[in-house]
């Protein structure tokens, strides 16, 4: 690697290698219908795009990625469970 050609991209004075975005990921586990959510901060790449690591995606189907922390009031899974199991 030629260290002289290495450039550090910054966004408003923040090195992109240290920048993160806080999101809520809504997902299903493979083979299940129940929806889950997890709020987490993920790294941004050198272009400013958020990258969800493979270890997080493994075994999941991601339904949505929302900015910040999201509270889900109701979802289709809630209605299905209430209809068939109560």
FIGUGU-325230 format. One line per field, with one value per atom (N, C-alpha, C): residue number from 1; residue in three letters; atom name; x, y, z. Coordinates in pm, whole numbers, always signed. Layout:
! residues N
num = c(NUM | ...)
residu = c(ALA | ...)
atome = c(CA | ...)
X = c(X | ...)
Y = c(Y | ...)
Z = c(Z | ...)
This chain:
! residues 86
num = c(1 | 1 | 1 | 2 | 2 | 2 | 3 | 3 | 3 | 4 | 4 | 4 | 5 | 5 | 5 | 6 | 6 | 6 | 7 | 7 | 7 | 8 | 8 | 8 | 9 | 9 | 9 | 10 | 10 | 10 | 11 | 11 | 11 | 12 | 12 | 12 | 13 | 13 | 13 | 14 | 14 | 14 | 15 | 15 | 15 | 16 | 16 | 16 | 17 | 17 | 17 | 18 | 18 | 18 | 19 | 19 | 19 | 20 | 20 | 20 | 21 | 21 | 21 | 22 | 22 | 22 | 23 | 23 | 23 | 24 | 24 | 24 | 25 | 25 | 25 | 26 | 26 | 26 | 27 | 27 | 27 | 28 | 28 | 28 | 29 | 29 | 29 | 30 | 30 | 30 | 31 | 31 | 31 | 32 | 32 | 32 | 33 | 33 | 33 | 34 | 34 | 34 | 35 | 35 | 35 | 36 | 36 | 36 | 37 | 37 | 37 | 38 | 38 | 38 | 39 | 39 | 39 | 40 | 40 | 40 | 41 | 41 | 41 | 42 | 42 | 42 | 43 | 43 | 43 | 44 | 44 | 44 | 45 | 45 | 45 | 46 | 46 | 46 | 47 | 47 | 47 | 48 | 48 | 48 | 49 | 49 | 49 | 50 | 50 | 50 | 51 | 51 | 51 | 52 | 52 | 52 | 53 | 53 | 53 | 54 | 54 | 54 | 55 | 55 | 55 | 56 | 56 | 56 | 57 | 57 | 57 | 58 | 58 | 58 | 59 | 59 | 59 | 60 | 60 | 60 | 61 | 61 | 61 | 62 | 62 | 62 | 63 | 63 | 63 | 64 | 64 | 64 | 65 | 65 | 65 | 66 | 66 | 66 | 67 | 67 | 67 | 68 | 68 | 68 | 69 | 69 | 69 | 70 | 70 | 70 | 71 | 71 | 71 | 72 | 72 | 72 | 73 | 73 | 73 | 74 | 74 | 74 | 75 | 75 | 75 | 76 | 76 | 76 | 77 | 77 | 77 | 78 | 78 | 78 | 79 | 79 | 79 | 80 | 80 | 80 | 81 | 81 | 81 | 82 | 82 | 82 | 83 | 83 | 83 | 84 | 84 | 84 | 85 | 85 | 85 | 86 | 86 | 86)
residu = c(UNK | UNK | UNK | UNK | UNK | UNK | UNK | UNK | UNK | UNK | UNK | UNK | UNK | UNK | UNK | UNK | UNK | UNK | UNK | UNK | UNK | UNK | UNK | UNK | UNK | UNK | UNK | UNK | UNK | UNK | UNK | UNK | UNK | UNK | UNK | UNK | UNK | UNK | UNK | UNK | UNK | UNK | UNK | UNK | UNK | UNK | UNK | UNK | UNK | UNK | UNK | UNK | UNK | UNK | UNK | UNK | UNK | UNK | UNK | UNK | UNK | UNK | UNK | UNK | UNK | UNK | UNK | UNK | UNK | UNK | UNK | UNK | UNK | UNK | UNK | UNK | UNK | UNK | UNK | UNK | UNK | UNK | UNK | UNK | UNK | UNK | UNK | UNK | UNK | UNK | UNK | UNK | UNK | UNK | UNK | UNK | UNK | UNK | UNK | UNK | UNK | UNK | UNK | UNK | UNK | UNK | UNK | UNK | UNK | UNK | UNK | UNK | UNK | UNK | UNK | UNK | UNK | UNK | UNK | UNK | UNK | UNK | UNK | UNK | UNK | UNK | UNK | UNK | UNK | UNK | UNK | UNK | UNK | UNK | UNK | UNK | UNK | UNK | UNK | UNK | UNK | UNK | UNK | UNK | UNK | UNK | UNK | UNK | UNK | UNK | UNK | UNK | UNK | UNK | UNK | UNK | UNK | UNK | UNK | UNK | UNK | UNK | UNK | UNK | UNK | UNK | UNK | UNK | UNK | UNK | UNK | UNK | UNK | UNK | UNK | UNK | UNK | UNK | UNK | UNK | UNK | UNK | UNK | UNK | UNK | UNK | UNK | UNK | UNK | UNK | UNK | UNK | UNK | UNK | UNK | UNK | UNK | UNK | UNK | UNK | UNK | UNK | UNK | UNK | UNK | UNK | UNK | UNK | UNK | UNK | UNK | UNK | UNK | UNK | UNK | UNK | UNK | UNK | UNK | UNK | UNK | UNK | UNK | UNK | UNK | UNK | UNK | UNK | UNK | UNK | UNK | UNK | UNK | UNK | UNK | UNK | UNK | UNK | UNK | UNK | UNK | UNK | UNK | UNK | UNK | UNK | UNK | UNK | UNK | UNK | UNK | UNK | UNK | UNK | UNK | UNK | UNK | UNK)
atome = c(N | CA | C | N | CA | C | N | CA | C | N | CA | C | N | CA | C | N | CA | C | N | CA | C | N | CA | C | N | CA | C | N | CA | C | N | CA | C | N | CA | C | N | CA | C | N | CA | C | N | CA | C | N | CA | C | N | CA | C | N | CA | C | N | CA | C | N | CA | C | N | CA | C | N | CA | C | N | CA | C | N | CA | C | N | CA | C | N | CA | C | N | CA | C | N | CA | C | N | CA | C | N | CA | C | N | CA | C | N | CA | C | N | CA | C | N | CA | C | N | CA | C | N | CA | C | N | CA | C | N | CA | C | N | CA | C | N | CA | C | N | CA | C | N | CA | C | N | CA | C | N | CA | C | N | CA | C | N | CA | C | N | CA | C | N | CA | C | N | CA | C | N | CA | C | N | CA | C | N | CA | C | N | CA | C | N | CA | C | N | CA | C | N | CA | C | N | CA | C | N | CA | C | N | CA | C | N | CA | C | N | CA | C | N | CA | C | N | CA | C | N | CA | C | N | CA | C | N | CA | C | N | CA | C | N | CA | C | N | CA | C | N | CA | C | N | CA | C | N | CA | C | N | CA | C | N | CA | C | N | CA | C | N | CA | C | N | CA | C | N | CA | C | N | CA | C | N | CA | C | N | CA | C | N | CA | C | N | CA | C | N | CA | C | N | CA | C | N | CA | C)
X = c(+84 | +0 | +88 | +55 | +128 | +64 | +127 | +69 | +64 | +146 | +145 | +18 | -44 | -165 | -293 | -280 | -396 | -458 | -588 | -659 | -760 | -776 | -876 | -991 | -1108 | -1224 | -1292 | -1329 | -1395 | -1528 | -1616 | -1747 | -1761 | -1755 | -1764 | -1661 | -1540 | -1433 | -1429 | -1516 | -1518 | -1462 | -1365 | -1311 | -1420 | -1443 | -1550 | -1529 | -1403 | -1378 | -1434 | -1457 | -1511 | -1659 | -1715 | -1854 | -1949 | -2059 | -2162 | -2299 | -2397 | -2535 | -2620 | -2702 | -2790 | -2921 | -2956 | -3076 | -3150 | -3275 | -3352 | -3374 | -3331 | -3348 | -3467 | -3563 | -3680 | -3657 | -3669 | -3632 | -3713 | -3710 | -3764 | -3645 | -3649 | -3550 | -3593 | -3497 | -3529 | -3622 | -3729 | -3824 | -3929 | -3934 | -4032 | -4111 | -4231 | -4311 | -4304 | -4257 | -4254 | -4152 | -4192 | -4102 | -4025 | -3899 | -3812 | -3756 | -3707 | -3638 | -3516 | -3414 | -3293 | -3239 | -3216 | -3156 | -3007 | -2929 | -2785 | -2718 | -2593 | -2513 | -2422 | -2423 | -2339 | -2240 | -2125 | -2021 | -2063 | -2007 | -2023 | -1896 | -1911 | -1792 | -1733 | -1631 | -1563 | -1650 | -1764 | -1857 | -1973 | -1974 | -2082 | -2202 | -2191 | -2299 | -2288 | -2400 | -2400 | -2383 | -2305 | -2277 | -2323 | -2422 | -2465 | -2378 | -2303 | -2210 | -2280 | -2210 | -2266 | -2308 | -2231 | -2267 | -2401 | -2438 | -2569 | -2680 | -2655 | -2757 | -2779 | -2682 | -2688 | -2811 | -2892 | -3009 | -3130 | -3124 | -3234 | -3278 | -3404 | -3454 | -3485 | -3410 | -3430 | -3548 | -3647 | -3770 | -3756 | -3694 | -3679 | -3563 | -3504 | -3401 | -3449 | -3470 | -3527 | -3423 | -3425 | -3333 | -3363 | -3261 | -3277 | -3350 | -3400 | -3473 | -3622 | -3683 | -3823 | -3902 | -4018 | -4109 | -4222 | -4238 | -4344 | -4467 | -4575 | -4698 | -4781 | -4778 | -4857 | -4797 | -4800 | -4751 | -4840 | -4826 | -4911 | -4891 | -4772 | -4746 | -4828 | -4846 | -4927 | -5071 | -5124 | -5264 | -5279 | -5180 | -5189 | -5186 | -5097 | -5087 | -5217 | -5270 | -5394 | -5511 | -5518 | -5629 | -5627 | -5513 | -5507 | -5467 | -5411 | -5365 | -5431 | -5535 | -5606 | -5752)
Y = c(-117 | +0 | +123 | +218 | +343 | +443 | +465 | +552 | +697 | +735 | +873 | +904 | +801 | +824 | +808 | +771 | +751 | +885 | +899 | +1023 | +995 | +1089 | +1079 | +1171 | +1115 | +1193 | +1237 | +1363 | +1411 | +1475 | +1474 | +1536 | +1632 | +1760 | +1863 | +1839 | +1805 | +1787 | +1652 | +1558 | +1426 | +1326 | +1249 | +1144 | +1041 | +1007 | +914 | +777 | +742 | +612 | +607 | +722 | +728 | +764 | +804 | +850 | +731 | +753 | +650 | +711 | +626 | +669 | +579 | +641 | +566 | +538 | +410 | +369 | +260 | +243 | +129 | +35 | -89 | -190 | -276 | -288 | -374 | -498 | -615 | -737 | -857 | -963 | -1094 | -1189 | -1283 | -1391 | -1490 | -1551 | -1645 | -1754 | -1781 | -1886 | -1842 | -1715 | -1665 | -1550 | -1525 | -1411 | -1293 | -1316 | -1212 | -1103 | -976 | -865 | -828 | -795 | -749 | -614 | -541 | -417 | -403 | -339 | -314 | -178 | -94 | +37 | +25 | +69 | +53 | +158 | +189 | +279 | +195 | +227 | +156 | +254 | +204 | +285 | +334 | +449 | +501 | +471 | +442 | +417 | +550 | +544 | +665 | +757 | +705 | +787 | +841 | +806 | +853 | +759 | +644 | +545 | +457 | +428 | +340 | +195 | +122 | -18 | -105 | -192 | -290 | -413 | -452 | -564 | -698 | -786 | -918 | -996 | -987 | -1063 | -1018 | -892 | -845 | -895 | -899 | -939 | -1090 | -1167 | -1313 | -1366 | -1446 | -1509 | -1418 | -1301 | -1204 | -1161 | -1122 | -1051 | -910 | -812 | -674 | -617 | -569 | -514 | -364 | -293 | -148 | -103 | +10 | +77 | +220 | +260 | +391 | +478 | +606 | +700 | +712 | +700 | +721 | +608 | +639 | +540 | +550 | +436 | +432 | +344 | +392 | +311 | +264 | +133 | +75 | +59 | +124 | +117 | -7 | -48 | -162 | -215 | -345 | -404 | -521 | -566 | -676 | -801 | -825 | -941 | -937 | -816 | -802 | -845 | -807 | -841 | -990 | -1052 | -1195 | -1275 | -1239 | -1310 | -1294 | -1173 | -1148 | -1226 | -1234 | -1299 | -1450 | -1513 | -1658 | -1722 | -1647 | -1708 | -1653 | -1573 | -1523 | -1561)
Z = c(+0 | +0 | +0 | -84 | -92 | +4 | +117 | +220 | +176 | +80 | +31 | -47 | -106 | -186 | -105 | +22 | +107 | +142 | +117 | +148 | +258 | +347 | +452 | +414 | +396 | +360 | +488 | +494 | +615 | +582 | +680 | +668 | +785 | +754 | +858 | +968 | +928 | +1025 | +1094 | +1054 | +1115 | +1015 | +1056 | +970 | +944 | +817 | +782 | +845 | +875 | +935 | +1078 | +1138 | +1274 | +1276 | +1162 | +1156 | +1163 | +1232 | +1246 | +1225 | +1193 | +1181 | +1271 | +1355 | +1443 | +1368 | +1358 | +1286 | +1365 | +1330 | +1380 | +1262 | +1278 | +1174 | +1213 | +1122 | +1142 | +1056 | +1119 | +1048 | +1098 | +1018 | +1055 | +1059 | +1149 | +1146 | +1040 | +973 | +866 | +919 | +844 | +881 | +982 | +1018 | +1114 | +1054 | +1107 | +1063 | +1159 | +1280 | +1381 | +1344 | +1361 | +1334 | +1460 | +1443 | +1551 | +1512 | +1610 | +1580 | +1670 | +1617 | +1694 | +1654 | +1754 | +1730 | +1757 | +1658 | +1667 | +1579 | +1610 | +1526 | +1438 | +1308 | +1211 | +1149 | +1110 | +1048 | +911 | +872 | +737 | +660 | +530 | +449 | +401 | +317 | +272 | +188 | +139 | +60 | +144 | +272 | +359 | +364 | +299 | +300 | +423 | +485 | +602 | +556 | +632 | +598 | +715 | +688 | +788 | +769 | +872 | +857 | +832 | +764 | +731 | +855 | +963 | +1083 | +1139 | +1121 | +1167 | +1075 | +945 | +847 | +844 | +888 | +879 | +953 | +883 | +944 | +954 | +891 | +900 | +761 | +751 | +634 | +682 | +633 | +676 | +599 | +675 | +618 | +596 | +692 | +682 | +768 | +727 | +805 | +822 | +947 | +978 | +1049 | +1022 | +1086 | +1234 | +1318 | +1462 | +1531 | +1650 | +1730 | +1698 | +1668 | +1626 | +1722 | +1762 | +1843 | +1753 | +1740 | +1657 | +1744 | +1706 | +1784 | +1751 | +1625 | +1583 | +1453 | +1435 | +1310 | +1271 | +1149 | +1102 | +1186 | +1233 | +1317 | +1446 | +1502 | +1624 | +1597 | +1484 | +1450 | +1424 | +1357 | +1330 | +1460 | +1550 | +1678 | +1756 | +1762 | +1837 | +1776 | +1644 | +1577 | +1596 | +1590 | +1590 | +1722 | +1814 | +1938 | +2064 | +2049 | +2168 | +2162)
